[in-house]
Amino acid sequence: MKIVKYILLSIVLLGIIITVLILSFRWRSEEVYNKISIVGNYTISDKEILKYAGLDGMQNVKSENLNENEIAEKLKLHPDIKKVFVVKNPPNEIKIEIIEKNPIALLNINGELNFIDEELDLQPLKNTGKVYDLPIINGIKFEKDKIYESNTKSELKIAISILMAINKESKLLSDMISEINMSDKENITLYTHDYSIPILIPKYREELFQNVDARRDILMKIKAMKYFLEEIYPNEKKEDIEKINLTYSNQLIITFKE
């Protein structure tokens, strides 16, 4: 008797579940979407995003004709989009969240320039319509398909970390730097945009970025660089400066051409 009751109860529950699923499917299939919300796009227009997503001119589209994954995959083809999230927000809204690519430098890979961002992701220079005035990372020897090998990755992380610290300290200072060169074994060399004056800082190692004293040291050098380039440098005869040396502790030494 108990078994019969159990079977009957199971059949009733199964029937309820099937009914709910059918009603849910019908309800969703009858949803009509006519509103699109886009967030996170700072340099890419809404119009361009809608075009890539295939949603330009969208009016009263049924839920069954909208696939979030397909929309996201289309948007990922945009050269300036790093990540994208697409979700339906019933009863009538599609939400699109964009994370744009944000290159911090240009990377010279065997004579070929690529954008590189804070996460060391590469983007071919030819794949974007934007023009960036970014410093170039030079002096790291590697093949394009081996840039993430341990030694190369370490050099890249050091260069990117220094550029990020400069950007955080001063946008003006960042705009004054045209190159960061990692080729020397003892020093890292930055170059100014005008006159290509070399600025020497110690050749920090990746493990030193875990050290509080090392981080404090590099920040002090960047602050000294900022003060000189923004406050004193504009009044100097720039063509007479041979180099700016920040490799010594608590000192900024200017060498002039003879």
C-alpha positions as CSV (number, residue, x, y, z in Angstrom):
1,M,0.0,0.0,0.0
2,K,2.8,2.4,0.9
3,I,4.5,1.5,-2.4
4,V,1.3,2.5,-4.3
5,K,1.1,5.8,-2.5
6,Y,4.7,6.5,-3.2
7,I,4.3,5.8,-6.9
8,L,1.2,7.9,-7.0
9,L,2.9,10.8,-5.2
10,S,5.9,10.5,-7.6
11,I,3.6,10.6,-10.6
12,V,1.9,13.7,-9.2
13,L,5.2,15.5,-8.5
14,L,6.5,14.6,-12.0
15,G,3.3,16.0,-13.5
16,I,3.7,19.2,-11.6
17,I,7.4,19.5,-12.7
18,I,6.5,18.9,-16.3
19,T,3.7,21.4,-16.2
20,V,5.9,24.1,-14.6
21,L,8.6,23.4,-17.3
22,I,6.0,23.7,-20.1
23,L,4.6,26.9,-18.7
24,S,8.1,28.3,-18.1
25,F,9.1,27.5,-21.7
26,R,5.9,29.1,-23.1
27,W,6.4,32.2,-20.9
28,R,10.0,32.6,-22.0
29,S,9.1,32.0,-25.7
30,E,6.5,34.7,-25.4
31,E,9.0,37.2,-23.9
32,V,9.6,40.1,-26.3
33,Y,12.9,42.1,-26.0
34,N,13.0,45.7,-27.1
35,K,15.5,47.4,-24.8
36,I,19.3,47.1,-24.7
37,S,21.5,48.4,-21.9
38,I,25.3,48.8,-22.6
39,V,27.8,49.5,-19.9
40,G,31.6,49.6,-19.7
41,N,32.3,51.1,-23.1
42,Y,34.3,54.3,-22.8
43,T,35.9,54.7,-26.3
44,I,33.6,52.4,-28.3
45,S,30.2,53.9,-29.2
46,D,26.9,52.2,-28.5
47,K,26.2,52.2,-32.2
48,E,29.4,50.3,-33.0
49,I,28.7,47.7,-30.3
50,L,25.1,47.2,-31.6
51,K,26.5,46.7,-35.1
52,Y,29.0,44.1,-34.1
53,A,26.4,42.3,-32.0
54,G,23.9,42.3,-34.9
55,L,21.4,44.1,-32.8
56,D,21.2,47.5,-34.6
57,G,17.6,48.2,-35.4
58,M,16.4,45.6,-33.0
59,Q,12.6,45.8,-32.3
60,N,10.4,43.4,-30.4
61,V,12.6,40.3,-30.8
62,K,11.3,37.1,-29.2
63,S,13.4,35.5,-26.5
64,E,13.9,32.3,-28.5
65,N,15.5,34.3,-31.3
66,L,18.1,35.9,-29.0
67,N,21.1,33.8,-27.9
68,E,23.4,35.5,-25.4
69,N,26.4,33.4,-26.2
70,E,26.1,34.1,-29.9
71,I,25.9,37.8,-29.3
72,A,28.9,37.7,-27.0
73,E,31.0,35.8,-29.6
74,K,30.2,38.4,-32.2
75,L,31.3,41.2,-29.9
76,K,34.5,39.4,-29.1
77,L,35.5,39.9,-32.8
78,H,35.8,43.7,-32.1
79,P,39.5,44.5,-32.0
80,D,39.1,46.8,-28.9
81,I,37.0,44.5,-26.8
82,K,38.8,42.3,-24.2
83,K,35.8,40.7,-22.5
84,V,32.0,40.9,-22.8
85,F,29.1,39.6,-20.8
86,V,25.6,39.4,-22.2
87,V,22.5,38.5,-20.2
88,K,18.8,38.6,-20.6
89,N,16.9,40.6,-18.0
90,P,13.2,39.7,-18.3
91,P,10.8,40.9,-19.3
92,N,12.2,43.0,-22.1
93,E,15.9,44.0,-21.5
94,I,19.2,42.7,-22.8
95,K,22.3,43.8,-20.8
96,I,25.7,44.0,-22.4
97,E,28.8,44.7,-20.3
98,I,32.0,45.6,-22.1
99,I,35.6,45.4,-20.8
100,E,37.7,47.3,-23.3
101,K,41.3,46.5,-24.1
102,N,43.6,49.0,-22.4
103,P,47.1,48.8,-23.8
104,I,49.8,50.3,-21.6
105,A,52.7,50.0,-24.1
106,L,53.9,48.9,-27.4
107,L,56.0,45.7,-27.5
108,N,58.7,45.3,-30.1
109,I,58.7,41.6,-31.1
110,N,61.4,41.1,-33.6
111,G,60.6,44.3,-35.4
112,E,56.9,43.9,-35.2
113,L,54.9,46.2,-32.9
114,N,52.1,44.8,-30.7
115,F,50.0,46.4,-28.0
116,I,50.4,44.9,-24.5
117,D,48.2,45.6,-21.5
118,E,48.6,45.3,-17.7
119,E,47.8,41.6,-17.8
120,L,50.5,41.0,-20.5
121,D,47.9,40.2,-23.2
122,L,49.0,41.1,-26.7
123,Q,47.0,42.8,-29.4
124,P,48.3,43.2,-33.0
125,L,48.9,46.9,-33.8
126,K,47.1,46.4,-37.2
127,N,43.9,45.1,-35.6
128,T,42.7,48.4,-34.1
129,G,41.6,51.6,-35.6
130,K,42.7,53.7,-32.7
131,V,46.0,55.6,-32.4
132,Y,47.8,55.4,-29.0
133,D,50.7,57.5,-27.9
134,L,52.4,54.8,-25.9
135,P,55.9,54.0,-24.8
136,I,57.7,51.2,-26.5
137,I,59.2,48.2,-24.6
138,N,62.5,47.3,-26.2
139,G,65.5,45.2,-25.4
140,I,63.8,41.8,-24.6
141,K,64.9,39.0,-26.9
142,F,62.2,36.4,-27.6
143,E,60.2,34.7,-30.2
144,K,56.5,35.7,-30.5
145,D,55.3,32.2,-29.5
146,K,57.6,32.1,-26.5
147,I,57.0,35.5,-24.9
148,Y,55.6,33.9,-21.7
149,E,58.6,31.8,-20.9
150,S,59.8,32.4,-17.4
151,N,62.7,34.8,-18.1
152,T,60.9,36.8,-20.8
153,K,57.7,37.0,-18.7
154,S,59.8,38.3,-15.7
155,E,61.3,41.0,-17.9
156,L,57.9,42.0,-19.2
157,K,56.3,42.1,-15.7
158,I,59.1,44.4,-14.5
159,A,58.7,46.8,-17.5
160,I,54.9,46.8,-17.2
161,S,55.1,47.4,-13.4
162,I,57.4,50.4,-13.8
163,L,55.1,51.9,-16.5
164,M,52.0,51.3,-14.4
165,A,53.7,53.1,-11.4
166,I,54.7,56.0,-13.6
167,N,51.1,56.2,-15.0
168,K,49.7,56.2,-11.5
169,E,52.1,58.9,-10.3
170,S,51.6,61.3,-13.1
171,K,49.9,61.3,-16.5
172,L,52.2,64.2,-17.7
173,L,55.2,62.2,-16.7
174,S,53.9,59.1,-18.5
175,D,53.4,61.2,-21.6
176,M,57.0,62.3,-21.5
177,I,58.3,58.7,-21.7
178,S,58.8,57.2,-25.2
179,E,60.6,54.0,-24.4
180,I,61.6,51.6,-21.7
181,N,64.7,49.5,-22.7
182,M,65.5,46.3,-20.8
183,S,68.7,45.2,-22.7
184,D,71.3,46.3,-20.2
185,K,72.2,43.8,-17.5
186,E,72.7,46.5,-14.8
187,N,70.2,49.2,-15.5
188,I,66.8,49.9,-17.1
189,T,66.8,52.8,-19.4
190,L,63.8,55.1,-20.0
191,Y,63.9,57.7,-22.9
192,T,62.2,61.0,-23.1
193,H,60.0,61.9,-26.1
194,D,61.9,65.0,-26.9
195,Y,65.7,64.6,-27.5
196,S,65.6,60.9,-26.4
197,I,67.4,61.6,-23.2
198,P,68.2,58.3,-21.3
199,I,67.0,58.0,-17.7
200,L,68.8,55.2,-15.9
201,I,67.2,53.3,-13.0
202,P,68.4,50.1,-11.4
203,K,67.7,46.7,-13.0
204,Y,65.0,45.5,-10.6
205,R,64.3,41.8,-10.5
206,E,60.7,40.5,-10.4
207,E,61.2,39.1,-6.8
208,L,62.0,42.5,-5.6
209,F,58.4,43.6,-6.3
210,Q,57.4,41.5,-3.3
211,N,59.8,43.5,-1.1
212,V,58.4,46.6,0.6
213,D,61.8,48.4,0.5
214,A,62.2,47.7,-3.2
215,R,58.7,49.1,-3.9
216,R,59.4,52.1,-1.8
217,D,62.7,52.7,-3.6
218,I,61.3,52.6,-7.1
219,L,58.4,54.9,-6.1
220,M,60.9,57.4,-4.7
221,K,62.9,57.3,-7.9
222,I,59.7,57.9,-9.9
223,K,58.8,60.9,-7.7
224,A,62.3,62.3,-8.2
225,M,62.0,61.8,-11.9
226,K,58.6,63.5,-11.9
227,Y,59.8,66.5,-10.0
228,F,62.8,67.0,-12.3
229,L,61.0,66.4,-15.6
230,E,57.9,68.5,-14.7
231,E,59.5,71.3,-12.6
232,I,63.2,71.7,-13.6
233,Y,63.6,70.1,-17.0
234,P,61.3,72.6,-18.9
235,N,63.8,75.4,-18.0
236,E,66.9,73.5,-18.9
237,K,68.7,73.4,-22.3
238,K,67.5,69.9,-23.1
239,E,69.8,69.5,-26.0
240,D,72.8,69.7,-23.6
241,I,71.7,66.9,-21.3
242,E,73.5,63.6,-21.9
243,K,71.7,61.5,-19.4
244,I,69.7,61.4,-16.1
245,N,71.0,58.9,-13.6
246,L,68.7,57.5,-10.8
247,T,70.7,54.4,-10.0
248,Y,72.2,55.8,-6.8
249,S,70.4,55.9,-3.5
250,N,68.5,59.2,-2.8
251,Q,70.3,61.0,-5.7
252,L,69.4,62.2,-9.2
253,I,72.5,63.0,-11.2
254,I,72.4,65.0,-14.4
255,T,75.2,64.6,-16.9
256,F,75.7,67.3,-19.5
257,K,77.4,66.9,-22.9
258,E,80.9,68.3,-23.1
